[in-house]
Amino acid sequence: MLETCSMNQLESVPADRTTVTGFLTVCLLATLVGAVAGSFGAAFHYGVDATVSVYAALATALAGHPLLTAFSAALLGALMTAAAFMLVRRYAPEAAGSGVQEIEGALSGLRPLCWWRLIPVKFVGGVLAMGAGLVLGREGPSVHVGGCVGRMIGEKAKATVETLNTLIASGAAAGLSAAFGAPLASVIFVTEEMRDKFRYSFLSIHAVALACVAAKIMNDQVFGRGPLLPLELKMNLTHAGPVADEIYGFAPLFLGLGVLIGLGGAAFNTILLKCLRTTDRLSSRSMFIFVLGIGGLAGALTAMAPEFADGGESLIEKVFFHSPTASFLLMLMIARTGVVFFSYSAGVPGGIFFPLLTLGAVSGMAFGVLAQMLLPELPVHPSVLALATMGGLFAATVRAPLTGIVLVSELTWSFQLLPPLILTCFAASLTAQLMGSRPVYELLLERTLALEARKTGCRTSK
């Protein structure tokens, strides 16, 4: 049976955060939160990589037997996904999905943050689900676990409610910093995406920044997980695109691309919520069969066609380095979009953050290759359009354009492409807003609260 967890179980311990001692105490606590969250992030990254490598060993052991390889990989993927699903259902239902919306709910006082059960379930369940090959991002569990670390340390330090809010936000940002190696984007994400929940102040923003830097140091320097994208790719992308004084001549191209991405982002949010509502109506038996099916599909794809599975870190490298054909890119875009919806609907730990960036890279590169075919004289390299689409799709779905701009720039070291990124991201975000689309994490939190209210109503009626 699940342990109950109050959303307001901490007493507010009086403390003056404006004093030097209070200021330094909060900063030290935030740095500790960042270090612990970064350690968890590095361990999570290692766990997912080690689990996924089992498929490569399986393919090697069964070389020359493709049908047996596919069947064995499908069985392994189904078992790992089912184990993650049962772990979540039995011990921590709130561990399902991204976790970003849970942190936002916790900061608003609407959702519990039971760190003692969430940390192990989110960690182990996420390793199993993403190790199975589901198209999910490890940033969701990293953010959720990071927020739990902030709550845990805040409780142990007997923090005030205001300081607790700061530490939870610091942990969430630190988790994102460890997952992406992008501390500046992580700070902006908290202030932009969580702006209605995060208690912004001079002290709190400094605490978040310290936590993000501490997490990156732990991930990169202490545990040696390194950057999310390879340095060779970053160095190559720094030379992409037209020079600065030419880029503004292509403003209509990037604005038009932003409008298209905004329409796509609005559609993505709508379809994702419809898929989730469909699985919400399934019986326990039907849901378990669905989980086995998507896990088996992901496992088979990971072993036989890895481009169509997992979060997509290696796929981004292939897209930029190997210049696939437009037809293959379009097929990849359609297939991965479908698998993203199925994977997230399985009710296992995993985010949609990085899958969105991967989908943006694939669709943007497809757009760029097609544009180059139709307009051979166009001096804009397809990789520039791919980078712009990565940021634009994130901005359209999450409705955080500043985060999208800085995140893509930090991930790829392509700060010289800020003008097209800015145009594309803001055009995409504005288009999605004008379409009546709402931010995806807002929709996910609203769904979670509705499900909880329905369960509470059912228990009351009984």
C-alpha positions as CSV (number, residue, x, y, z in Angstrom):
1,M,0.0,0.0,0.0
2,L,1.2,3.5,-0.8
3,E,2.3,5.8,2.0
4,T,0.4,9.0,2.3
5,C,2.2,12.2,1.7
6,S,1.0,15.6,2.7
7,M,1.7,18.5,0.3
8,N,2.2,20.9,3.2
9,Q,3.8,18.7,5.9
10,L,6.7,21.0,6.7
11,E,6.4,23.6,9.4
12,S,7.5,27.1,8.5
13,V,10.6,27.6,10.6
14,P,11.3,31.4,11.1
15,A,14.4,32.6,9.5
16,D,15.5,35.9,8.0
17,R,16.9,35.2,4.6
18,T,18.1,38.8,4.2
19,T,20.8,38.4,6.8
20,V,24.3,37.4,5.6
21,T,24.1,34.1,7.5
22,G,20.7,33.3,6.1
23,F,21.8,34.2,2.6
24,L,24.9,32.1,2.8
25,T,23.0,29.2,4.3
26,V,20.5,29.1,1.5
27,C,23.3,29.3,-1.1
28,L,25.2,26.5,0.5
29,L,22.1,24.3,0.7
30,A,21.3,25.0,-3.0
31,T,24.9,24.1,-3.9
32,L,24.6,20.8,-2.0
33,V,21.2,20.1,-3.7
34,G,22.9,20.8,-7.1
35,A,25.8,18.4,-6.3
36,V,23.5,15.6,-5.1
37,A,21.1,16.1,-8.1
38,G,24.0,16.2,-10.5
39,S,25.3,12.9,-9.0
40,F,21.9,11.3,-9.5
41,G,21.8,12.7,-13.0
42,A,25.2,11.2,-13.9
43,A,24.3,7.8,-12.4
44,F,21.0,7.8,-14.3
45,H,22.8,8.6,-17.5
46,Y,25.2,5.7,-16.9
47,G,22.4,3.3,-15.9
48,V,20.4,4.0,-19.1
49,D,23.5,3.7,-21.3
50,A,24.5,0.4,-19.6
51,T,21.0,-1.0,-20.0
52,V,20.7,-0.1,-23.7
53,S,24.1,-1.7,-24.4
54,V,22.5,-5.1,-23.6
55,Y,20.9,-4.9,-27.0
56,A,24.2,-4.5,-28.8
57,A,25.5,-7.5,-26.9
58,L,22.4,-9.5,-27.8
59,A,22.7,-8.5,-31.5
60,T,26.4,-9.6,-31.5
61,A,25.6,-12.9,-29.8
62,L,22.9,-13.7,-32.3
63,A,24.6,-12.3,-35.4
64,G,23.3,-14.0,-38.5
65,H,19.9,-14.7,-37.0
66,P,17.8,-11.5,-37.5
67,L,14.5,-13.0,-36.6
68,L,15.8,-14.5,-33.4
69,T,17.5,-11.2,-32.6
70,A,14.3,-9.3,-33.1
71,F,12.2,-11.7,-31.0
72,S,14.7,-11.8,-28.2
73,A,15.1,-8.0,-28.2
74,A,11.3,-7.6,-28.2
75,L,10.9,-9.9,-25.3
76,L,13.6,-8.1,-23.3
77,G,12.0,-4.7,-24.1
78,A,8.6,-5.9,-23.1
79,L,9.8,-7.3,-19.8
80,M,11.7,-4.2,-18.9
81,T,8.8,-1.9,-19.8
82,A,6.4,-4.0,-17.9
83,A,8.7,-4.0,-14.8
84,A,8.9,-0.2,-14.9
85,F,5.1,0.1,-15.3
86,M,4.4,-2.2,-12.4
87,L,6.9,-0.5,-10.2
88,V,5.2,2.9,-10.9
89,R,1.7,1.6,-10.4
90,R,2.5,-0.3,-7.2
91,Y,4.7,2.2,-5.3
92,A,4.6,5.7,-6.9
93,P,1.9,6.5,-9.5
94,E,3.1,10.1,-9.6
95,A,6.5,8.8,-11.0
96,A,4.8,8.2,-14.4
97,G,5.7,10.5,-17.3
98,S,8.0,13.5,-17.3
99,G,8.0,14.8,-13.8
100,V,8.3,18.5,-14.8
101,Q,4.6,18.9,-14.3
102,E,4.9,17.2,-10.9
103,I,7.5,19.7,-9.8
104,E,5.4,22.6,-11.0
105,G,2.5,21.2,-9.0
106,A,4.7,20.8,-5.9
107,L,5.9,24.4,-6.2
108,S,2.2,25.5,-6.4
109,G,1.3,23.3,-3.4
110,L,-1.0,21.2,-5.6
111,R,1.0,17.9,-5.7
112,P,2.9,15.9,-3.1
113,L,6.6,15.3,-3.4
114,C,7.3,12.1,-1.5
115,W,11.0,11.9,-2.1
116,W,11.5,8.7,-0.1
117,R,9.5,6.7,-2.6
118,L,9.8,8.9,-5.7
119,I,13.6,8.9,-6.0
120,P,14.0,5.1,-6.2
121,V,11.0,4.5,-8.3
122,K,11.7,7.3,-10.8
123,F,15.4,6.2,-11.0
124,V,14.9,2.5,-11.4
125,G,11.8,2.8,-13.5
126,G,13.4,5.3,-15.8
127,V,16.5,3.2,-16.3
128,L,14.2,0.2,-17.2
129,A,11.9,2.2,-19.5
130,M,14.6,4.1,-21.4
131,G,16.9,1.1,-21.3
132,A,14.1,-0.8,-23.1
133,G,14.4,1.7,-26.0
134,L,11.2,3.7,-25.4
135,V,11.4,7.2,-27.1
136,L,11.6,9.1,-23.9
137,G,14.0,11.7,-22.5
138,R,16.1,11.3,-19.4
139,E,15.7,15.0,-18.5
140,G,12.2,14.3,-17.1
141,P,13.4,11.9,-14.4
142,S,16.5,14.0,-13.8
143,V,14.3,17.1,-13.1
144,H,11.8,15.1,-10.9
145,V,14.6,13.4,-8.9
146,G,16.4,16.8,-8.6
147,G,13.3,18.4,-7.2
148,C,12.9,15.5,-4.7
149,V,16.5,16.0,-3.6
150,G,15.7,19.7,-2.9
151,R,12.7,18.7,-0.9
152,M,14.7,16.1,1.0
153,I,17.6,18.4,1.9
154,G,15.1,21.2,2.8
155,E,13.3,18.9,5.2
156,K,16.5,17.7,6.8
157,A,17.6,21.4,7.2
158,K,14.2,22.3,8.6
159,A,13.8,25.0,6.0
160,T,11.1,27.6,5.8
161,V,8.4,27.2,3.2
162,E,10.0,29.9,1.0
163,T,13.4,28.3,1.2
164,L,11.9,25.0,0.5
165,N,10.4,26.4,-2.7
166,T,13.8,27.7,-3.7
167,L,15.5,24.3,-3.0
168,I,12.9,22.3,-4.9
169,A,13.3,24.7,-7.9
170,S,17.1,24.5,-7.5
171,G,17.1,20.7,-7.6
172,A,14.8,20.6,-10.6
173,A,17.1,23.1,-12.5
174,A,20.1,21.1,-11.4
175,G,18.6,17.9,-12.8
176,L,18.1,19.6,-16.1
177,S,21.6,21.0,-16.1
178,A,23.0,17.5,-15.4
179,A,20.9,15.9,-18.2
180,F,21.8,18.5,-20.9
181,G,25.0,20.0,-19.7
182,A,23.3,23.4,-20.2
183,P,23.3,25.4,-16.9
184,L,22.2,28.7,-18.3
185,A,19.2,27.2,-20.1
186,S,18.3,25.4,-16.9
187,V,18.2,28.6,-15.0
188,I,16.1,30.2,-17.7
189,F,13.8,27.2,-17.8
190,V,12.9,27.6,-14.1
191,T,12.3,31.3,-14.4
192,E,10.4,31.1,-17.7
193,E,8.5,27.8,-17.7
194,M,7.8,27.7,-13.9
195,R,7.3,31.5,-13.6
196,D,3.9,31.2,-12.0
197,K,5.2,28.7,-9.3
198,F,8.8,29.7,-8.7
199,R,9.1,32.4,-6.0
200,Y,11.5,34.6,-7.8
201,S,13.8,36.8,-5.7
202,F,17.4,38.0,-5.7
203,L,18.4,35.1,-3.4
204,S,16.4,32.4,-5.2
205,I,17.8,33.0,-8.6
206,H,21.3,32.9,-7.2
207,A,20.5,29.7,-5.5
208,V,19.2,28.1,-8.7
209,A,22.3,29.3,-10.6
210,L,24.7,27.8,-8.0
211,A,22.8,24.5,-8.1
212,C,23.0,24.3,-11.9
213,V,26.7,24.9,-11.9
214,A,27.3,22.4,-9.1
215,A,25.3,19.8,-11.0
216,K,27.3,20.3,-14.2
217,I,30.6,20.1,-12.3
218,M,29.5,16.8,-10.7
219,N,28.2,15.4,-14.0
220,D,31.2,16.5,-16.2
221,Q,34.2,16.7,-13.9
222,V,33.6,14.3,-11.1
223,F,31.7,11.5,-12.9
224,G,33.0,12.2,-16.4
225,R,29.8,11.8,-18.2
226,G,30.7,14.6,-20.6
227,P,28.6,16.7,-22.9
228,L,25.3,15.4,-24.3
229,L,26.4,16.0,-27.9
230,P,30.0,15.2,-29.1
231,L,32.5,18.0,-29.3
232,E,33.2,17.1,-33.0
233,L,29.6,17.9,-33.8
234,K,29.7,21.2,-31.9
235,M,32.9,22.3,-33.6
236,N,31.3,21.5,-37.0
237,L,28.1,23.4,-36.2
238,T,30.0,26.6,-35.2
239,H,30.8,27.1,-38.9
240,A,27.3,26.4,-40.2
241,G,25.1,28.9,-41.9
242,P,25.7,32.4,-43.5
243,V,27.8,35.0,-41.9
244,A,26.2,37.5,-39.5
245,D,25.6,40.3,-41.9
246,E,23.8,38.0,-44.3
247,I,21.5,36.2,-41.9
248,Y,18.9,38.9,-41.7
249,G,18.2,38.6,-45.4
250,F,16.7,35.2,-44.7
251,A,14.3,36.5,-42.0
252,P,11.2,35.6,-44.0
253,L,12.4,32.0,-44.4
254,F,12.9,31.6,-40.6
255,L,9.6,33.3,-39.8
256,G,7.8,31.1,-42.2
257,L,9.5,28.0,-40.7
258,G,8.4,29.2,-37.3
259,V,4.8,29.5,-38.3
260,L,4.9,25.9,-39.6
261,I,6.6,24.7,-36.4
262,G,4.0,26.5,-34.3
263,L,1.2,24.6,-36.1
264,G,3.0,21.4,-35.6
265,G,3.7,22.1,-32.0
266,A,0.0,22.8,-31.3
267,A,-0.9,19.6,-33.1
268,F,1.7,17.7,-31.0
269,N,0.2,18.8,-27.7
270,T,-3.4,18.0,-28.8
271,I,-2.5,14.5,-30.0
272,L,-0.4,13.7,-27.0
273,L,-3.3,14.6,-24.6
274,K,-5.7,12.6,-26.7
275,C,-3.4,9.6,-26.5
276,L,-3.1,9.9,-22.8
277,R,-6.9,10.2,-22.3
278,T,-7.4,7.1,-24.4
279,T,-5.0,5.1,-22.3
280,D,-6.7,6.6,-19.1
281,R,-9.9,4.8,-20.2
282,L,-8.3,1.4,-20.7
283,S,-8.8,-1.4,-18.2
284,S,-5.9,-2.6,-16.1
285,R,-5.5,-5.7,-18.3
286,S,-5.8,-3.8,-21.6
287,M,-3.2,-1.2,-20.3
288,F,-0.8,-4.0,-19.4
289,I,-1.1,-5.5,-22.8
290,F,-0.5,-2.1,-24.4
291,V,2.6,-1.7,-22.2
292,L,3.9,-5.1,-23.3
293,G,3.3,-4.2,-26.9
294,I,5.1,-0.9,-26.9
295,G,7.9,-2.3,-24.9
296,G,8.3,-5.2,-27.4
297,L,8.2,-2.8,-30.3
298,A,10.8,-0.5,-28.7
299,G,13.1,-3.4,-27.9
300,A,13.0,-4.8,-31.4
301,L,13.6,-1.4,-32.9
302,T,16.6,-0.8,-30.6
303,A,18.2,-4.0,-31.8
304,M,17.3,-3.8,-35.5
305,A,16.7,-0.1,-36.3
306,P,18.1,2.0,-33.5
307,E,17.4,5.3,-35.3
308,F,13.7,4.8,-34.6
309,A,14.1,4.1,-30.8
310,D,15.4,5.7,-27.6
311,G,15.7,9.4,-26.7
312,G,17.7,10.3,-29.8
313,E,21.1,11.5,-28.6
314,S,23.0,9.4,-31.2
315,L,20.4,10.2,-33.9
316,I,21.1,13.9,-33.7
317,E,24.7,13.2,-34.4
318,K,23.8,11.1,-37.4
319,V,21.4,13.7,-38.8
320,F,24.0,16.4,-38.7
321,F,27.1,14.4,-39.7
322,H,25.7,12.0,-42.3
323,S,23.1,14.1,-44.2
324,P,20.4,11.5,-44.8
325,T,18.1,11.7,-47.8
326,A,14.8,13.7,-47.5
327,S,12.7,10.5,-47.9
328,F,14.5,8.8,-45.0
329,L,14.2,11.9,-42.8
330,L,10.5,12.2,-43.5
331,M,10.0,8.5,-42.7
332,L,12.0,8.9,-39.5
333,M,10.0,12.0,-38.5
334,I,6.7,10.2,-39.0
335,A,7.7,7.0,-37.3
336,R,9.4,8.6,-34.3
337,T,6.5,11.0,-33.7
338,G,4.2,8.0,-33.4
339,V,6.5,6.1,-31.1
340,V,6.9,9.2,-28.9
341,F,3.1,9.3,-28.4
342,F,3.0,5.5,-27.6
343,S,6.0,5.6,-25.3
344,Y,4.7,8.5,-23.2
345,S,1.3,7.0,-23.0
346,A,2.7,3.8,-21.4
347,G,2.7,5.4,-18.0
348,V,6.4,4.8,-17.2
349,P,9.1,7.3,-16.1
350,G,10.5,9.4,-19.0
351,G,10.3,12.9,-20.4
352,I,9.4,14.4,-23.8
353,F,12.0,17.2,-23.6
354,F,14.8,15.6,-25.6
355,P,12.5,13.6,-27.9
356,L,11.1,17.0,-29.0
357,L,14.6,18.3,-29.7
358,T,15.4,15.1,-31.7
359,L,12.1,15.4,-33.6
360,G,13.0,19.1,-34.3
361,A,16.4,18.1,-35.7
362,V,15.0,15.4,-38.0
363,S,12.1,17.5,-39.3
364,G,14.2,20.7,-39.7
365,M,16.9,18.8,-41.6
366,A,14.2,17.3,-43.8
367,F,12.8,20.8,-44.5
368,G,16.3,22.0,-45.2
369,V,17.1,19.2,-47.6
370,L,13.9,19.8,-49.5
371,A,14.4,23.5,-49.6
372,Q,17.9,22.9,-51.0
373,M,16.5,20.6,-53.7
374,L,13.9,23.2,-54.7
375,L,16.2,26.2,-54.4
376,P,19.7,25.0,-55.2
377,E,21.0,28.6,-54.9
378,L,19.8,29.0,-51.3
379,P,23.0,29.6,-49.3
380,V,21.4,28.4,-46.0
381,H,22.7,25.0,-45.0
382,P,20.1,22.5,-43.9
383,S,21.8,22.2,-40.5
384,V,20.9,25.8,-39.7
385,L,17.2,25.0,-40.4
386,A,17.5,21.9,-38.2
387,L,18.9,23.9,-35.3
388,A,16.2,26.5,-35.7
389,T,13.5,23.8,-35.7
390,M,14.9,22.2,-32.6
391,G,14.4,25.4,-30.7
392,G,11.2,26.3,-32.4
393,L,9.4,23.0,-31.7
394,F,10.4,23.2,-28.1
395,A,9.1,26.8,-27.9
396,A,5.8,25.9,-29.6
397,T,5.0,22.9,-27.3
398,V,6.4,24.1,-24.0
399,R,5.8,27.8,-24.7
400,A,9.2,28.8,-23.4
401,P,11.0,30.4,-26.3
402,L,13.9,31.9,-24.3
403,T,14.7,28.4,-23.0
404,G,14.6,26.9,-26.5
405,I,16.9,29.6,-27.9
406,V,19.5,29.3,-25.1
407,L,19.3,25.5,-24.8
408,V,20.0,24.8,-28.5
409,S,22.8,27.4,-28.5
410,E,24.4,25.8,-25.4
411,L,24.0,22.3,-26.7
412,T,25.5,23.0,-30.1
413,W,27.8,25.9,-29.4
414,S,26.1,27.7,-32.3
415,F,25.7,31.2,-30.7
416,Q,26.4,32.8,-34.0
417,L,23.0,31.5,-35.1
418,L,21.0,33.4,-32.4
419,P,19.2,35.6,-35.0
420,P,17.5,32.7,-36.9
421,L,16.9,30.9,-33.6
422,I,15.2,34.0,-32.1
423,L,13.0,34.5,-35.2
424,T,12.0,30.9,-35.4
425,C,11.3,30.3,-31.7
426,F,9.2,33.4,-31.2
427,A,7.3,32.9,-34.5
428,A,6.6,29.3,-33.4
429,S,5.6,30.2,-29.9
430,L,3.3,33.0,-31.1
431,T,1.7,30.8,-33.7
432,A,0.9,28.1,-31.2
433,Q,-0.5,30.7,-28.8
434,L,-2.7,32.2,-31.5
435,M,-4.0,28.7,-32.4
436,G,-5.3,28.4,-28.9
437,S,-2.8,25.8,-27.9
438,R,-1.7,25.7,-24.2
439,P,1.8,24.7,-22.8
440,V,2.2,21.0,-22.7
441,Y,3.3,20.8,-19.0
442,E,0.3,22.9,-18.0
443,L,-1.9,20.4,-19.8
444,L,-0.2,17.5,-18.2
445,L,-0.5,18.9,-14.7
446,E,-4.2,19.7,-15.4
447,R,-4.7,16.0,-16.5
448,T,-3.0,14.7,-13.4
449,L,-5.1,16.9,-11.1
450,A,-8.3,15.7,-12.9
451,L,-7.3,12.1,-12.5
452,E,-6.6,12.5,-8.9
453,A,-9.9,14.3,-8.3
454,R,-11.7,11.5,-10.1
455,K,-10.0,8.9,-7.9
456,T,-10.8,10.9,-4.7
457,G,-14.4,11.2,-5.8
458,C,-14.7,7.5,-6.4
459,R,-13.3,6.7,-3.0
460,T,-15.6,9.2,-1.3
461,S,-18.7,7.8,-3.1
462,K,-17.8,4.4,-1.9
